[in-house]
Amino acid sequence: MKVSKMEQSRMFITSIIILLERYIKQPISIINLIDKTGYSRWYVQRRFCSLTGMSMKSYIRSRKMTEAAKVLLSTDRKVLDIAVEYGYPEQQSFCRVFKNHYGVSPTTFRKANTPRDELWMSAEKLLVKFKSSDKSIS
């Protein structure tokens, strides 16, 4: 069975996306990645954009910010640690990119997205625990 050019292109870009996902936590050189494919930079960038709707640089940035946001919300790790984990050696550059992507700083994002119900439930549990251990003098 013969594979169409469009399907070949889709498979090629999918393989690039798989590589990008595998190394999403590392600084990625788009130029080095493209050069290893044997195709021209222009061709790969054009194919990638036509199939994903964004440039490789935008895709990588978006994926890093999405994954970093998940870590921000699911842990209490420092912003710098998360920045370094996702290939930003300086917190300032990570915060700038994060703010451009989400419209707020990582710290504000974390605070704004902490589930309020979870906070209330924790506070209620503490109150119940405190009341049950409170021994009144009667």
N, C-alpha and C positions, 0 to 999 in steps of 0.2 A: 504494500500500500504506500503510495506516494504522499509525502507530507507537503502541504502548501507552504508557500513562502511566509504567509502570515502566521501559520502555526509554528514554523521554524523560528521566526522572530519572537513569538510569544514564549517558546521554550527557552530560547537564548536569554531573554530578559528575565524570565523566571529563575534561571540558574544564577544570574547576577543578583537578584533579590535574595535568593537563598544564601549566597555568600555574604551579602551585606547584613542580613539578619544574624548570621553566625558570628560576625565580628562587630556587631553593633556597639559593643562596649569599648571598642578600641578606636584610636584615631585612624580614619580610613582615607587613603589617598585614591581619589577617584581616577586620577591620571594613571597611577600604577595599575590599578584594577583594569581599566580599559585597555591599557597597553598590553596586558597579558592575554587579552582575548584575541589579538591579531587583527581586529577591526579598527577602523579609524575612530578617533574620539567623536567626531561629528556624527558618524553613523550610529554609534552606540547611544550617545546622548539623545539623538533624534528618536530612535526606536524606543528608548526608555520613556521618554516624555510622551510619545504617542500612545503607549500602552498603559502608563500609570497616571498621566495627566500632570506630572510634575517632573522637575529636573532631578537628577540623582542627588545633587547637593540638598535640595529641598526635602527629598524623601528621607535621606539619612538624618537630617536635622529633626524632621518631624518624628521619626521613629525613636531617636534618642530622647527627645523631650517627652514623648508618650511613656516610654519605659521609665524615665527618671521621675515623672509625675506619679506613676504607680508606686515606686519605691518611697517617694515623699509621703504618700498617703498611708502606706502600709507599715512604715517603720518610723522610728524616731531618730534615725541616723542624721548626722550633720550634713548640711547642704554641701560643704566642701568634699566630704567623702563620696557623696553621690555624684558630684561634678567630676571628680577624678575617675570614678568607676565608669563613667560614660565618655571618657576621653577628653575632658576639659581640665587641663592641669591647673587652671586658675579659676577660683570661684567667681570672680568678677565677670569673666567672659561667659561662663555658664549662666549666671544670673541674667545677663543682658540677652542672651539667646532665649532663655526661658521666658523672660518678660515679653520679648517680641512675639513669642509663640502663643502664650496664654494671656497676655495683657496685665499680668501681675507678677511680683517677685515670687520665688519659690516658697519663701516663708509665709507670705500672704496667702498663697495658693493652699499651703498646708493648713493654715488656720481657718480659712474660709470653707474648706472641704472636710473638716473634721465633723463627722456626723453628730449633730446635737443630741439625738436620742441616745447615742452611745455615752455621751458625757453625762446626761441625766441619769441613765441607768447606773453608771459607775457611782455617781453621787448618792443615789438612792441606796445602793448596796452598802456603801460606807455608813450612811446614816442608820440603816437597819442594824448593821454590825455594831456600831457605836451604842445604839440604844439597848441592844441585847446584852452588851457587856457592862452597861452602866448599872451599878448597884446603888440604888437610892437608900438613904438612911431614913427609916420610917419610925 
